[in-house]
Amino acid sequence: IATRQYPTLHMEENKEQVFTFSTGLSLEDIRVKQAKFAADRDWDKYHTPRNLLLALVGEVGELSELFQWRGEVEDGLPGWTSAEREHLGQELSDVLIYLVRLAERCHIDLPSAVLDKMVLNGQKYPVNRAHGSSLKYTSFVEETAAQSKEP
């Protein structure tokens, strides 16, 4: 199995290093490839939403194990070996593949759902209230309600 070199950091105009994904593959491309992979093996009968969800949860557990007992991990994983980073990429890929397959089997247009959710999150976490805060959105709703009751 050939291993892939992962994208490196790119220099932005402000001279900060910013990570970017490669641009040659969409969620739809992943959906089509995984659907063909499953169909070629006659696995569609096993890929029910429940089974896919349970498989996804299992993969999230495997992903979690890679971070277990490491304490806080710095952005970019500077202390990780290339083998550890490759393993992380594989586990993240498993999670994404199952997530895309689950969305497909539930007939959820995942890219559209993501955009809709980002709009909703923008409403729940307005910049003027949420900037620099880790509070849950309900704190901002309560704060707004309390302010509207003030005389």
Backbone torsions as a table, in degrees:
resi	resn	phi	psi	omega
1	ILE	NA	126.1	179.2
2	ALA	-76.2	139.7	176.3
3	THR	-97.0	150.2	-177.0
4	ARG	-101.8	139.9	171.7
5	GLN	-78.8	128.7	-178.5
6	TYR	-81.2	148.6	-179.6
7	PRO	-57.2	149.5	178.4
8	THR	-99.7	176.1	178.0
9	LEU	-72.5	147.1	179.8
10	HIS	-113.9	149.6	178.0
11	MET	-86.9	127.6	175.4
12	GLU	-93.0	172.7	-178.8
13	GLU	-56.3	-36.0	-178.2
14	ASN	-81.3	8.8	175.2
15	LYS	71.4	7.4	173.5
16	GLU	-84.8	148.3	176.5
17	GLN	-83.4	128.4	-178.2
18	VAL	-128.2	128.9	178.0
19	PHE	-77.6	139.6	174.0
20	THR	-133.7	150.3	174.2
21	PHE	-77.9	159.2	169.1
22	SER	-68.3	157.2	-172.3
23	THR	-111.3	7.6	-173.0
24	GLY	-87.7	5.0	-174.8
25	LEU	-143.8	126.8	178.8
26	SER	-101.4	169.1	174.3
27	LEU	-61.3	-35.1	177.1
28	GLU	-64.9	-39.5	176.0
29	ASP	-60.4	-44.0	179.0
30	ILE	-63.3	-43.8	179.4
31	ARG	-58.9	-46.5	-178.8
32	VAL	-63.9	-46.0	-179.5
33	LYS	-62.3	-43.4	-179.4
34	GLN	-69.3	-38.2	178.5
35	ALA	-62.1	-42.4	178.4
36	LYS	-66.2	-43.1	178.8
37	PHE	-56.2	-47.3	-179.2
38	ALA	-68.8	-42.7	-179.0
39	ALA	-64.4	-40.3	179.5
40	ASP	-60.9	-26.1	-178.3
41	ARG	-102.7	3.0	-177.9
42	ASP	58.1	44.9	-178.8
43	TRP	-100.2	-4.2	-177.7
44	ASP	-55.5	-35.2	-178.8
45	LYS	-63.8	-23.0	179.0
46	TYR	-93.1	-17.1	-174.7
47	HIS	-89.2	60.5	173.8
48	THR	-80.9	157.6	178.7
49	PRO	-53.1	-43.6	-179.9
50	ARG	-61.4	-48.5	-179.1
51	ASN	-63.0	-40.3	179.4
52	LEU	-66.5	-39.8	177.6
53	LEU	-62.4	-45.1	179.6
54	LEU	-64.0	-38.3	176.5
55	ALA	-65.2	-39.5	178.2
56	LEU	-62.0	-45.6	178.8
57	VAL	-60.8	-41.5	177.1
58	GLY	-60.3	-41.7	179.5
59	GLU	-68.5	-35.7	175.7
60	VAL	-63.3	-37.4	175.8
61	GLY	-62.0	-43.4	178.2
62	GLU	-63.9	-38.9	176.7
63	LEU	-63.1	-42.8	-179.6
64	SER	-61.2	-36.9	-179.9
65	GLU	-59.2	-30.9	-179.5
66	LEU	-67.3	-24.4	-179.4
67	PHE	-101.2	-12.4	-176.8
68	GLN	-61.1	135.8	175.5
69	TRP	70.2	12.4	179.8
70	ARG	-96.2	-7.9	-173.5
71	GLY	69.2	-158.1	178.1
72	GLU	-68.8	139.2	-179.1
73	VAL	-112.8	129.9	-177.4
74	GLU	-72.5	150.6	175.7
75	ASP	-55.4	133.6	-179.4
76	GLY	86.9	-7.0	177.1
77	LEU	53.1	53.7	-175.0
78	PRO	-61.8	-25.1	-178.9
79	GLY	-91.3	4.0	-175.9
80	TRP	-92.4	142.9	176.4
81	THR	-76.5	166.3	177.9
82	SER	-64.3	-34.2	177.7
83	ALA	-66.4	-40.1	178.0
84	GLU	-65.6	-40.3	178.5
85	ARG	-66.2	-39.3	178.1
86	GLU	-64.2	-43.1	177.4
87	HIS	-61.5	-42.6	177.0
88	LEU	-59.3	-44.6	178.1
89	GLY	-59.7	-38.3	178.6
90	GLN	-66.4	-44.0	-179.4
91	GLU	-68.7	-40.3	175.3
92	LEU	-61.5	-38.8	178.3
93	SER	-64.2	-42.6	177.0
94	ASP	-57.5	-44.1	179.9
95	VAL	-62.4	-46.4	-179.0
96	LEU	-64.6	-42.8	-179.6
97	ILE	-60.5	-47.3	179.0
98	TYR	-66.0	-37.2	179.1
99	LEU	-63.6	-45.6	179.2
100	VAL	-64.7	-42.3	179.9
101	ARG	-64.9	-41.1	177.4
102	LEU	-62.0	-45.1	178.2
103	ALA	-59.8	-42.4	178.9
104	GLU	-61.0	-48.7	-176.2
105	ARG	-68.7	-21.8	176.0
106	CYS	-93.5	-0.4	-178.4
107	HIS	59.0	45.0	175.5
108	ILE	-106.9	121.9	176.4
109	ASP	-76.6	92.9	-171.1
110	LEU	-58.3	-46.8	178.5
111	PRO	-58.6	-40.9	177.8
112	SER	-67.3	-40.3	178.6
113	ALA	-62.7	-38.5	178.5
114	VAL	-63.2	-46.4	179.4
115	LEU	-62.4	-42.9	177.3
116	ASP	-60.8	-42.0	-179.2
117	LYS	-66.7	-36.5	178.1
118	MET	-65.1	-37.6	176.0
119	VAL	-64.2	-46.3	178.7
120	LEU	-60.2	-44.0	178.6
121	ASN	-62.4	-36.1	176.8
122	GLY	-62.6	-34.9	177.3
123	GLN	-74.1	-38.1	-178.8
124	LYS	-74.4	-29.7	-177.5
125	TYR	-122.9	71.3	-179.7
126	PRO	-63.0	140.6	-175.1
127	VAL	-54.5	-42.3	-176.1
128	ASN	-66.4	-18.9	178.1
129	ARG	-106.8	-32.9	-171.9
130	ALA	-95.7	-13.2	-175.6
131	HIS	-56.3	122.1	177.9
132	GLY	76.0	7.8	-176.7
133	SER	-114.2	144.8	176.2
134	SER	-105.6	12.4	-179.7
135	LEU	-67.8	151.7	176.1
136	LYS	-72.2	153.1	-176.0
137	TYR	-57.0	-27.6	-179.9
138	THR	-62.4	-27.7	176.9
139	SER	-64.3	-37.1	-179.8
140	PHE	-73.1	-34.9	177.0
141	VAL	-66.1	-45.2	179.0
142	GLU	-63.2	-39.5	179.6
143	GLU	-63.6	-42.3	179.0
144	THR	-65.4	-42.7	179.6
145	ALA	-63.7	-42.1	180.0
146	ALA	-65.3	-39.7	179.7
147	GLN	-66.9	-35.1	-178.8
148	SER	-73.6	-19.1	178.0
149	LYS	-87.0	-15.2	-179.0
150	GLU	-66.4	143.8	-179.5
151	PRO	-69.5	NA	NA
